[in-house]
Amino acid sequence: MSKRTLAIIGATFVALIYGTNFTVAKDVMPTYVQPFGFILIRALGACFLFWLLTFFGPKEKIDLKDFPRIMAAALFGVAINQLAFFKGLSYTSPISASVIMVTTPILVLILSAILIKEKIELKKVIGIIIGLSGTSILILYGKDIQNSPNASFGNFLVFVNASSYGIYLIVVKKLILKYHPFTFVKWIYTFGLLFVIPFGYNEFTEINWQTIPTSIYFNIGFVVLFTTFFAYLINLMALKELKPTTLSIFIYLQPLFASIIAISLQKDKLTFIKIISAILIFVGVFLVTHKKVTSDK
């Protein structure tokens, strides 16, 4: 199995984790933990796990000149990305947030062309549009957009999150080509933790740990271990083989996996629209990820 194929499988697994995460995380917030407090838990837990991983990775030294890029990756990939999304979600509806999030591949395509001069391929543009169509139909069909407090500001924060994640994928690409992920990801989360502490400290100290049920502790553990630790690590390893635009397309799989999970738990039903949406999403992902043998990654 080629490294590229493994990267695609890994990115698909990450999409499955993120698709599961919304159901898991919403049971925690805001009843037991407020959004910013939860982000601090994620950053603390992931930072500890990534430093622990150091003992199993290669012994590489990071050049001092690369630390500004690592700090930028921490700012956009941990702090702004996570804080803006959780806060935005508290103001707007999940459906609106989902629709805005699936603009990420388009943003990454545009930013990659501007920042790293990546060639915009017609096939990728078509794939992104087809995937976006399928995802939008899946999210919006048969559901009403509920009234949400300060929805406009919430939508803006989610858009900031989507843009921030796109910048993160581009910024971190050069690091992944130079170092093993185990070498620098701990530093990304160390700086990310420092950026998050001022926002999450008060909500973290307000958590009443004694009242949290065991099942919610498992949910928190899932978010720290899978949504944060494994997801970020696998994405970094996948980015070693894939372009930022290619990796970003996997966000379209998240609502699809969320629907599959809901159907399997008998919380949703399989419909013709869902089948059409799934086909559009898979066609879009195929167009973006498929390449000729002689082409670049």
Rosetta silent file (secondary structure, phi, psi, omega in degrees, C-alpha in Angstrom):
SEQUENCE: MSKRTLAIIGATFVALIYGTNFTVAKDVMPTYVQPFGFILIRALGACFLFWLLTFFGPKEKIDLKDFPRIMAAALFGVAINQLAFFKGLSYTSPISASVIMVTTPILVLILSAILIKEKIELKKVIGIIIGLSGTSILILYGKDIQNSPNASFGNFLVFVNASSYGIYLIVVKKLILKYHPFTFVKWIYTFGLLFVIPFGYNEFTEINWQTIPTSIYFNIGFVVLFTTFFAYLINLMALKELKPTTLSIFIYLQPLFASIIAISLQKDKLTFIKIISAILIFVGVFLVTHKKVTSDK
SCORE:     score description
SCORE:     0.000 S_00000001
   1 L     0.000  129.975 -177.003    0.000    0.000    0.000 S_00000001
   2 L   -71.603  160.306  178.476    1.453    3.374   -1.016 S_00000001
   3 H   -63.999  -34.763  179.004    2.113    6.202    1.452 S_00000001
   4 H   -64.854  -42.779  178.694   -0.437    8.338   -0.380 S_00000001
   5 H   -62.487  -42.305  177.111   -3.123    5.674    0.042 S_00000001
   6 H   -62.160  -38.105  178.377   -2.317    5.414    3.744 S_00000001
   7 H   -64.292  -41.008  178.848   -2.570    9.203    4.003 S_00000001
   8 H   -65.913  -41.522  176.804   -6.021    9.153    2.382 S_00000001
   9 H   -62.491  -42.278  178.759   -7.159    6.373    4.734 S_00000001
  10 H   -62.775  -44.417  179.078   -5.833    8.378    7.678 S_00000001
  11 H   -63.945  -34.819  176.784   -7.611   11.560    6.563 S_00000001
  12 H   -66.372  -40.925  178.005  -10.841    9.567    6.165 S_00000001
  13 H   -62.874  -39.424  177.733  -10.450    8.226    9.707 S_00000001
  14 H   -63.159  -40.929  177.494   -9.983   11.780   10.992 S_00000001
  15 H   -61.413  -37.461  177.230  -13.201   12.822    9.226 S_00000001
  16 H   -64.536  -40.784  177.687  -14.950    9.937   11.009 S_00000001
  17 H   -62.354  -47.433 -179.426  -13.608   11.177   14.351 S_00000001
  18 H   -66.059  -34.633  177.364  -14.790   14.728   13.663 S_00000001
  19 H   -65.147  -31.756  177.742  -18.150   13.434   12.470 S_00000001
  20 H   -80.839  -28.438 -170.850  -18.554   11.634   15.790 S_00000001
  21 H   -61.131  -38.001 -175.761  -17.192   14.514   17.832 S_00000001
  22 H   -61.162  -43.963  179.150  -20.168   16.830   17.561 S_00000001
  23 H   -63.886  -39.547 -178.159  -22.495   14.291   19.165 S_00000001
  24 H   -71.301  -47.492 -174.351  -19.932   13.521   21.864 S_00000001
  25 H   -69.582  -34.812 -175.971  -18.897   17.100   22.643 S_00000001
  26 H   -69.548  -18.667  174.862  -22.394   18.591   22.782 S_00000001
  27 L   -73.314  -20.598 -179.204  -23.243   16.252   25.696 S_00000001
  28 L   -88.738  -41.955 -176.476  -20.466   17.952   27.650 S_00000001
  29 L  -102.765  146.557  -10.784  -21.203   21.591   26.782 S_00000001
  30 L   -93.762    8.743 -174.499  -22.511   23.749   28.284 S_00000001
  31 L   -58.142  -44.742 -174.914  -24.135   21.629   31.013 S_00000001
  32 L  -108.851  -33.446 -178.724  -20.896   20.438   32.586 S_00000001
  33 L  -139.493  133.030  176.870  -18.125   22.466   30.918 S_00000001
  34 L   -76.339  157.485 -172.922  -18.261   25.856   29.184 S_00000001
  35 H   -52.255  -51.396 -176.854  -16.752   26.136   25.663 S_00000001
  36 H   -68.717  -33.628  175.838  -13.496   27.936   26.493 S_00000001
  37 H   -64.637  -36.310  179.153  -12.954   25.754   29.553 S_00000001
  38 H   -68.252  -38.806  177.550  -13.353   22.694   27.338 S_00000001
  39 H   -62.456  -39.212  178.476  -10.775   24.057   24.880 S_00000001
  40 H   -64.588  -38.316  175.905   -8.320   24.467   27.755 S_00000001
  41 H   -61.376  -45.088  178.734   -8.921   20.830   28.745 S_00000001
  42 H   -59.022  -47.325 -177.278   -8.231   19.786   25.148 S_00000001
  43 H   -65.714  -41.530  178.765   -5.029   21.824   24.997 S_00000001
  44 H   -63.184  -49.551 -177.957   -3.782   20.581   28.372 S_00000001
  45 H   -63.655  -45.881 -178.396   -4.495   16.934   27.610 S_00000001
  46 H   -67.312  -39.003  179.147   -3.089   17.024   24.088 S_00000001
  47 H   -59.831  -44.591  178.332    0.017   18.938   25.172 S_00000001
  48 H   -61.748  -45.528 -177.578    0.780   16.252   27.788 S_00000001
  49 H   -66.816  -39.294 -179.273    0.215   13.417   25.297 S_00000001
  50 H   -69.356  -35.545  176.145    2.324   15.012   22.567 S_00000001
  51 H   -69.914  -35.055  176.400    5.244   15.576   24.956 S_00000001
  52 H   -63.201  -33.531 -179.283    4.897   11.972   26.117 S_00000001
  53 H   -66.569  -20.437 -178.911    5.148   10.961   22.477 S_00000001
  54 H   -55.740  -34.364 -176.824    8.608   12.540   22.329 S_00000001
  55 H   -68.558  -16.463 -176.565   10.112    9.450   23.948 S_00000001
  56 H  -108.292   -2.647 -176.065    8.969    7.313   21.002 S_00000001
  57 L  -100.548  177.585  177.917    9.897    9.635   18.148 S_00000001
  58 L   -69.272  153.795 -179.455   13.107   10.487   16.296 S_00000001
  59 L   -92.118   90.755  179.646   15.640   12.723   17.990 S_00000001
  60 L  -116.846  148.773  176.047   15.510   15.886   15.875 S_00000001
  61 L  -108.923  132.182 -178.999   16.385   19.433   16.824 S_00000001
  62 L   -85.336  131.120  176.127   14.219   22.273   15.585 S_00000001
  63 L   -65.352  139.903 -179.640   15.994   25.256   14.048 S_00000001
  64 H   -57.512  -33.047 -178.244   15.340   28.487   15.920 S_00000001
  65 H   -67.416  -15.715 -179.077   14.243   30.120   12.669 S_00000001
  66 H   -90.543  -10.746 -178.434   11.324   27.649   12.456 S_00000001
  67 H   -65.642  -35.594  174.438    9.795   28.589   15.826 S_00000001
  68 H   -59.117  -37.893  177.307    7.915   31.619   14.421 S_00000001
  69 H   -67.946  -38.838  177.364    6.203   29.261   11.963 S_00000001
  70 H   -63.331  -41.955  178.101    5.426   26.833   14.801 S_00000001
  71 H   -64.832  -37.959  176.474    3.922   29.692   16.825 S_00000001
  72 H   -64.521  -41.289  177.909    1.851   30.723   13.803 S_00000001
  73 H   -63.000  -38.242  178.121    0.634   27.124   13.432 S_00000001
  74 H   -66.690  -41.400 -179.416   -0.287   27.130   17.130 S_00000001
  75 H   -63.729  -48.453 -176.048   -2.125   30.438   16.816 S_00000001
  76 H   -84.472  -33.348 -174.389   -4.162   29.448   13.758 S_00000001
  77 H   -90.327  -21.020 -179.204   -4.413   25.684   14.270 S_00000001
  78 H  -116.070  -61.530 -171.842   -5.103   25.527   18.005 S_00000001
  79 H   -68.383  -67.789 -176.574   -6.069   28.862   19.544 S_00000001
  80 H   -62.920  -44.457 -178.000   -8.107   30.774   16.943 S_00000001
  81 H   -55.217  -55.678 -174.188   -9.380   27.610   15.249 S_00000001
  82 H   -76.912  -42.462 -178.785  -10.799   25.938   18.355 S_00000001
  83 H   -64.507  -44.091 -178.290  -11.828   29.009   20.368 S_00000001
  84 H   -65.686  -38.859 -178.025  -13.670   30.651   17.458 S_00000001
  85 H   -68.209  -49.656 -177.765  -15.542   27.462   16.555 S_00000001
  86 H   -64.544  -39.672  179.596  -16.757   26.598   20.056 S_00000001
  87 H   -70.858  -42.191  178.925  -17.729   30.202   20.811 S_00000001
  88 H   -61.938  -39.039 -179.852  -19.368   30.667   17.415 S_00000001
  89 H   -64.850  -27.220  179.563  -21.348   27.463   17.864 S_00000001
  90 H   -74.906  -17.191 -179.754  -22.752   28.829   21.136 S_00000001
  91 H  -100.308  -33.549 -175.591  -24.236   31.797   19.245 S_00000001
  92 L  -111.254  179.734 -179.656  -25.433   30.226   16.011 S_00000001
  93 L   -85.673  152.428  177.364  -27.176   26.998   15.033 S_00000001
  94 H   -57.081  -35.119 -178.802  -25.238   23.776   14.352 S_00000001
  95 H   -66.583  -46.609  178.056  -26.656   23.716   10.813 S_00000001
  96 H   -60.403  -43.331  179.930  -25.424   27.224   10.010 S_00000001
  97 H   -61.645  -41.288 -179.092  -22.032   26.392   11.491 S_00000001
  98 H   -64.042  -41.754 -179.790  -21.802   23.213    9.411 S_00000001
  99 H   -62.814  -42.430 -179.578  -22.611   25.060    6.193 S_00000001
 100 H   -68.361  -38.674 -178.254  -19.931   27.666    6.879 S_00000001
 101 H   -61.696  -33.263 -177.272  -17.337   25.034    7.839 S_00000001
 102 L   -76.747    3.655  170.819  -17.611   23.289    4.489 S_00000001
 103 L   -81.818   -7.866 -176.714  -16.266   26.451    2.829 S_00000001
 104 H   -53.346  -48.532 -179.855  -12.843   25.457    4.227 S_00000001
 105 H   -58.625  -35.376  178.219  -11.654   23.604    1.075 S_00000001
 106 H   -67.271  -43.394  178.391  -12.514   26.643   -1.041 S_00000001
 107 H   -62.897  -41.714  179.382  -10.636   28.931    1.343 S_00000001
 108 H   -64.377  -39.681  178.755   -7.640   26.590    1.380 S_00000001
 109 H   -59.915  -46.093 -178.818   -7.642   26.487   -2.427 S_00000001
 110 H   -68.211  -46.781 -178.203   -7.590   30.285   -2.627 S_00000001
 111 H   -65.778  -35.915  178.737   -5.061   30.762    0.198 S_00000001
 112 H   -64.543  -38.367  178.870   -2.753   28.077   -1.219 S_00000001
 113 H   -66.986  -35.236 -177.492   -2.707   29.866   -4.556 S_00000001
 114 H   -81.572  -46.673 -170.878   -1.893   33.192   -2.860 S_00000001
 115 H   -85.495  -39.244 -177.398    0.499   32.131   -0.092 S_00000001
 116 L  -120.746   13.009  174.322    2.403   29.164   -1.537 S_00000001
 117 L    56.932   34.276  177.784    1.661   29.662   -5.241 S_00000001
 118 L   -71.422  136.272 -178.820   -0.031   26.269   -5.563 S_00000001
 119 L   -68.703  130.553  177.717   -1.442   25.699   -9.030 S_00000001
 120 L   -86.056  109.859 -179.495   -5.237   25.717   -9.127 S_00000001
 121 L   -89.153  136.985 -179.211   -6.281   22.627  -11.069 S_00000001
 122 H   -58.287  -38.683 -178.841   -9.669   22.634  -12.801 S_00000001
 123 H   -61.769  -38.957  179.285  -10.317   19.062  -11.624 S_00000001
 124 H   -68.450  -40.519  179.063   -9.862   20.116   -7.990 S_00000001
 125 H   -60.981  -45.825  178.766  -12.157   23.103   -8.401 S_00000001
 126 H   -62.848  -42.703  179.538  -14.869   20.887   -9.905 S_00000001
 127 H   -62.380  -42.127  179.015  -14.364   18.293   -7.158 S_00000001
 128 H   -63.839  -42.553 -179.989  -14.645   20.911   -4.415 S_00000001
 129 H   -65.388  -44.112  179.259  -17.843   22.342   -5.939 S_00000001
 130 H   -63.435  -45.746  178.641  -19.422   18.881   -6.348 S_00000001
 131 H   -62.811  -40.413  177.670  -18.461   17.892   -2.802 S_00000001
 132 H   -61.440  -41.119  179.014  -19.744   21.209   -1.456 S_00000001
 133 H   -61.196  -47.572 -179.645  -23.082   20.642   -3.214 S_00000001
 134 H   -62.943  -42.606 -179.443  -23.481   17.182   -1.706 S_00000001
 135 H   -66.976  -43.031 -179.958  -22.532   18.334    1.783 S_00000001
 136 H   -62.277  -41.974  177.640  -24.815   21.390    1.670 S_00000001
 137 H   -62.575  -44.022 -178.747  -27.774   19.262    0.574 S_00000001
 138 H   -61.933  -40.096 -177.690  -27.051   16.745    3.322 S_00000001
 139 H   -74.721  -42.153 -169.761  -26.875   19.461    5.982 S_00000001
 140 H   -91.195  -27.172 -171.061  -29.791   21.608    4.870 S_00000001
 141 L   -62.561  126.081  173.155  -32.366   19.195    3.435 S_00000001
 142 L    73.570   10.598 -179.215  -35.462   18.829    5.532 S_00000001
 143 L  -124.536  145.780  179.543  -34.146   20.886    8.444 S_00000001
 144 L   -98.127  141.614  173.765  -35.083   24.342    9.634 S_00000001
 145 L   -78.558  112.995 -176.494  -32.568   26.915   10.701 S_00000001
 146 L   -77.068  156.158  175.805  -33.551   27.612   14.291 S_00000001
 147 L   -66.443  132.948 -177.794  -33.451   31.061   15.856 S_00000001
 148 L  -131.938  146.078 -179.648  -30.127   31.521   17.578 S_00000001
 149 L   -67.790  125.494  176.907  -28.808   34.294   19.828 S_00000001
 150 L    52.745   49.298 -174.388  -26.608   36.716   17.913 S_00000001
 151 H   -61.371  -35.958 -178.455  -26.436   34.320   14.953 S_00000001
 152 H   -62.013  -44.783  178.320  -24.626   36.781   12.696 S_00000001
 153 H   -66.565  -38.705  177.599  -21.723   37.123   15.118 S_00000001
 154 H   -61.951  -44.970  178.099  -21.714   33.363   15.639 S_00000001
 155 H   -62.326  -37.916  177.627  -21.558   32.740   11.889 S_00000001
 156 H   -62.598  -42.519  179.912  -18.705   35.234   11.636 S_00000001
 157 H   -65.574  -37.754  178.050  -16.737   33.382   14.331 S_00000001
 158 H   -66.987  -36.679  176.317  -17.269   30.049   12.572 S_00000001
 159 H   -65.874  -39.588  175.361  -16.033   31.617    9.345 S_00000001
 160 H   -59.374  -42.025  177.920  -12.974   32.889   11.246 S_00000001
 161 H   -60.872  -47.164 -179.546  -12.463   29.311   12.429 S_00000001
 162 H   -61.930  -42.364  178.982  -12.700   27.914    8.895 S_00000001
 163 H   -65.943  -41.535 -179.394  -10.251   30.522    7.595 S_00000001
 164 H   -62.963  -42.244  179.288   -7.883   29.908   10.497 S_00000001
 165 H   -65.141  -37.624  177.400   -7.829   26.157    9.888 S_00000001
 166 H   -62.359  -43.742  177.979   -7.108   26.771    6.222 S_00000001
 167 H   -64.119  -40.551  179.148   -4.146   28.994    7.086 S_00000001
 168 H   -57.310  -46.303 -179.439   -2.925   26.365    9.571 S_00000001
 169 H   -59.678  -36.556 -178.821   -2.832   23.652    6.894 S_00000001
 170 H   -76.075  -43.947 -178.881   -0.724   25.889    4.662 S_00000001
 171 H   -62.564  -41.725 -173.227    1.615   27.139    7.423 S_00000001
 172 H   -79.069  -13.746 -176.682    2.315   23.661    8.805 S_00000001
 173 H   -59.693  -43.401 -179.192    3.034   22.111    5.384 S_00000001
 174 H   -66.296  -33.278  178.109    6.638   23.354    5.299 S_00000001
 175 H   -67.411  -41.130 -176.575    7.260   22.010    8.799 S_00000001
 176 H   -68.990  -25.303  177.143    5.956   18.575    7.913 S_00000001
 177 H   -79.420  -18.927 -176.357    8.290   18.398    4.935 S_00000001
 178 H  -100.843  -35.636 -175.609   11.292   19.230    7.127 S_00000001
 179 L  -125.848  163.566  169.789   10.591   17.372   10.391 S_00000001
 180 L   -74.827  143.803 -178.827    8.815   14.297   11.675 S_00000001
 181 H   -54.347  -35.956 -179.798    5.405   15.234   13.181 S_00000001
 182 H   -60.840  -25.597 -174.504    6.489   13.929   16.595 S_00000001
 183 H   -72.422  -41.524 -171.579    9.274   16.527   16.617 S_00000001
 184 H  -113.944  -15.317 -175.688    7.224   19.719   16.388 S_00000001
 185 H   -64.621  -30.613  178.041    3.584   18.942   17.203 S_00000001
 186 H   -64.073  -33.692  179.260    4.375   19.117   20.933 S_00000001
 187 H   -74.704  -34.647  176.136    5.611   22.659   20.415 S_00000001
 188 H   -58.852  -45.125 -178.331    2.487   23.593   18.454 S_00000001
 189 H   -78.695  -23.220  174.013    0.345   22.529   21.397 S_00000001
 190 H   -66.380  -49.447  176.883    2.683   24.074   23.967 S_00000001
 191 H   -67.706  -36.990  177.238    2.330   27.488   22.350 S_00000001
 192 H   -59.978  -41.057  177.873   -1.342   26.749   21.659 S_00000001
 193 H   -61.795  -42.900  178.980   -1.858   26.080   25.368 S_00000001
 194 H   -62.923  -37.547  178.887   -0.230   29.403   26.248 S_00000001
 195 H   -69.982  -32.144 -173.481   -2.523   31.193   23.792 S_00000001
 196 H   -82.923  -32.703 -174.219   -5.633   29.426   25.149 S_00000001
 197 H   -50.844  -47.857 -179.070   -5.021   29.849   28.909 S_00000001
 198 H   -59.327  -28.492 -177.914   -6.094   33.547   29.106 S_00000001
 199 H   -87.753  -34.438 -172.574   -9.440   32.690   27.461 S_00000001
 200 H  -101.087   -8.645 -172.639  -10.211   29.386   29.166 S_00000001
 201 H   -59.993  -49.979 -176.699   -8.814   29.778   32.678 S_00000001
 202 H   -61.051  -45.202 -179.900  -11.921   31.259   34.338 S_00000001
 203 H   -68.119  -31.424  177.789  -14.313   28.731   32.797 S_00000001
 204 H   -66.007  -42.683 -178.846  -11.901   25.911   33.670 S_00000001
 205 H   -70.715  -18.410 -179.915  -11.829   26.927   37.357 S_00000001
 206 L   -84.927   -6.581 -178.292  -15.657   27.027   37.402 S_00000001
 207 L   -67.268  129.200  176.053  -15.963   23.319   36.486 S_00000001
 208 L   -97.009   90.785 -172.660  -17.610   21.280   39.252 S_00000001
 209 H   -63.205  -29.685 -176.691  -15.792   17.998   38.732 S_00000001
 210 H   -68.306  -24.470 -176.697  -17.763   16.175   41.447 S_00000001
 211 H   -92.158   -4.069 -177.532  -21.067   16.585   39.586 S_00000001
 212 L   -80.511  122.362  178.888  -19.804   15.240   36.247 S_00000001
 213 L   -65.911  159.543  179.976  -21.152   11.726   35.521 S_00000001
 214 H   -59.027  -38.983 -178.821  -18.782    8.940   34.501 S_00000001
 215 H   -62.259  -34.541  179.315  -20.233    8.889   30.974 S_00000001
 216 H   -72.477  -33.524  174.458  -19.334   12.559   30.513 S_00000001
 217 H   -61.724  -38.240  176.498  -15.764   11.862   31.623 S_00000001
 218 H   -63.957  -39.297  177.546  -15.601    9.290   28.822 S_00000001
 219 H   -62.541  -44.659  178.400  -16.872   11.965   26.409 S_00000001
 220 H   -62.002  -42.078  178.135  -14.191   14.391   27.564 S_00000001
 221 H   -61.420  -38.963  178.035  -11.602   11.638   27.184 S_00000001
 222 H   -62.150  -44.706 -178.032  -12.789   10.965   23.612 S_00000001
 223 H   -64.331  -41.278 -179.595  -12.411   14.637   22.682 S_00000001
 224 H   -70.806  -48.403 -172.821   -8.911   14.862   24.160 S_00000001
 225 H   -76.859  -47.337 -174.420   -7.596   11.512   22.913 S_00000001
 226 H   -93.323  -56.145 -175.148   -9.302   11.140   19.544 S_00000001
 227 H   -65.094  -29.854 -177.262  -10.595   14.547   18.383 S_00000001
 228 H  -103.452  -64.132 -174.321   -7.450   16.338   19.486 S_00000001
 229 H   -63.794  -61.577 -177.064   -4.458   14.007   19.898 S_00000001
 230 H   -66.815  -41.829 -176.556   -5.045   11.367   17.212 S_00000001
 231 H   -62.647  -46.597 -179.667   -6.828   13.680   14.770 S_00000001
 232 H   -66.651  -40.756 -177.708   -4.092   16.330   14.757 S_00000001
 233 H   -66.928  -45.550 -179.766   -1.315   13.748   14.612 S_00000001
 234 H   -65.711  -39.738  178.240   -2.865   11.737   11.773 S_00000001
 235 H   -61.796  -40.504  178.592   -3.651   14.910    9.826 S_00000001
 236 H   -64.140  -41.845  179.894   -0.028   16.030   10.115 S_00000001
 237 H   -68.180  -35.473  176.937    1.222   12.660    8.894 S_00000001
 238 H   -68.133  -35.237 -178.485   -1.295   12.745    6.024 S_00000001
 239 H   -66.780  -19.051  177.370   -0.167   16.266    5.118 S_00000001
 240 L   -66.895  -26.854 -178.115    3.310   14.871    4.502 S_00000001
 241 L  -107.679  -17.473 -173.986    1.873   13.075    1.456 S_00000001
 242 L  -120.015  152.111  173.378   -1.020   15.356    0.471 S_00000001
 243 L   -73.898  156.070  177.484   -1.381   19.003   -0.494 S_00000001
 244 H   -54.650  -40.417  179.434   -3.349   21.290    1.868 S_00000001
 245 H   -64.539  -36.635  179.725   -6.162   21.548   -0.717 S_00000001
 246 H   -68.330  -45.127 -179.006   -6.355   17.762   -0.972 S_00000001
 247 H   -65.759  -36.299 -176.468   -6.467   17.252    2.792 S_00000001
 248 H   -66.311  -24.728 -177.358   -9.090   19.961    3.304 S_00000001
 249 H   -64.814  -21.933 -176.987  -11.605   18.186    1.035 S_00000001
 250 H   -69.753  -10.782  175.504  -12.059   15.481    3.688 S_00000001
 251 H   -63.232  -25.628  179.127  -14.086   17.946    5.746 S_00000001
 252 H   -65.903  -21.512 -179.256  -16.963   17.087    3.390 S_00000001
 253 H   -78.891  -18.039 -174.505  -17.024   13.578    4.863 S_00000001
 254 H   -60.857  -53.724  178.352  -17.738   14.810    8.388 S_00000001
 255 H   -65.789  -28.125  177.671  -21.506   15.467    8.063 S_00000001
 256 H   -66.167  -46.360  177.855  -21.794   12.317    5.973 S_00000001
 257 H   -65.044  -36.405  177.978  -20.250   10.195    8.723 S_00000001
 258 H   -61.402  -39.737  178.127  -22.388   12.012   11.293 S_00000001
 259 H   -68.088  -41.066  179.214  -25.496   10.984    9.324 S_00000001
 260 H   -61.778  -42.415  178.528  -24.289    7.384    8.995 S_00000001
 261 H   -63.352  -43.703  179.310  -23.732    7.202   12.755 S_00000001
 262 H   -62.126  -40.900  179.232  -27.166    8.684   13.412 S_00000001
 263 H   -66.489  -41.568 -179.740  -28.797    6.171   11.028 S_00000001
 264 H   -65.389  -29.399  177.829  -26.931    3.251   12.614 S_00000001
 265 L   -90.564    7.248  179.165  -28.171    4.366   16.044 S_00000001
 266 L    61.530   30.271  174.781  -31.693    4.649   14.600 S_00000001
 267 L   -99.217   -2.577  179.151  -31.736    8.379   15.275 S_00000001
 268 L  -151.486  167.211 -178.314  -32.122    9.138   11.575 S_00000001
 269 L  -121.051  147.216  176.668  -33.436    7.443    8.438 S_00000001
 270 L   -78.768  125.755 -178.998  -31.796    6.644    5.121 S_00000001
 271 L  -126.905  168.661  178.942  -33.463    8.619    2.334 S_00000001
 272 H   -61.091  -40.291  179.705  -32.967    9.113   -1.395 S_00000001
 273 H   -61.470  -41.372 -179.803  -31.601   12.618   -0.755 S_00000001
 274 H   -65.586  -36.791  178.305  -28.988   11.235    1.632 S_00000001
 275 H   -65.789  -45.189  177.847  -27.904    8.668   -0.961 S_00000001
 276 H   -61.609  -42.926  178.948  -27.556   11.367   -3.659 S_00000001
 277 H   -60.842  -43.545 -179.856  -25.628   13.583   -1.228 S_00000001
 278 H   -61.827  -42.005  179.543  -23.269   10.736   -0.377 S_00000001
 279 H   -62.605  -45.058  179.215  -22.606   10.054   -4.069 S_00000001
 280 H   -61.227  -42.089 -179.270  -21.832   13.751   -4.721 S_00000001
 281 H   -63.857  -46.814 -178.737  -19.478   13.886   -1.733 S_00000001
 282 H   -66.388  -35.788  176.325  -17.571   10.762   -2.750 S_00000001
 283 H   -64.937  -43.557  178.823  -17.303   11.983   -6.361 S_00000001
 284 H   -61.660  -45.742  178.942  -15.941   15.323   -5.129 S_00000001
 285 H   -62.915  -40.266  179.818  -13.415   13.661   -2.825 S_00000001
 286 H   -62.396  -45.149 -178.819  -12.340   11.301   -5.621 S_00000001
 287 H   -62.585  -36.829 -177.901  -11.736   14.164   -8.079 S_00000001
 288 H   -78.042  -37.434 -175.199   -9.614   16.075   -5.577 S_00000001
 289 H   -87.990  -23.087 -176.906   -7.595   13.116   -4.266 S_00000001
 290 L   -73.815  139.687  178.551   -7.128   11.213   -7.529 S_00000001
 291 L  -144.634  157.494  173.892   -3.925   11.957   -9.393 S_00000001
 292 L   -76.059  156.147 -177.575   -1.961   10.734  -12.333 S_00000001
 293 L   -59.857  -31.393 -175.317    1.170    8.755  -11.608 S_00000001
 294 L   -92.173   -3.768 -175.994    3.361   11.506  -13.014 S_00000001
 295 L   -87.968  173.013  178.347    1.686   14.398  -11.220 S_00000001
 296 L   -76.292  170.610  179.570    2.545   16.032   -7.900 S_00000001
 297 L   -69.843    0.000    0.000    0.999   15.035   -4.610 S_00000001
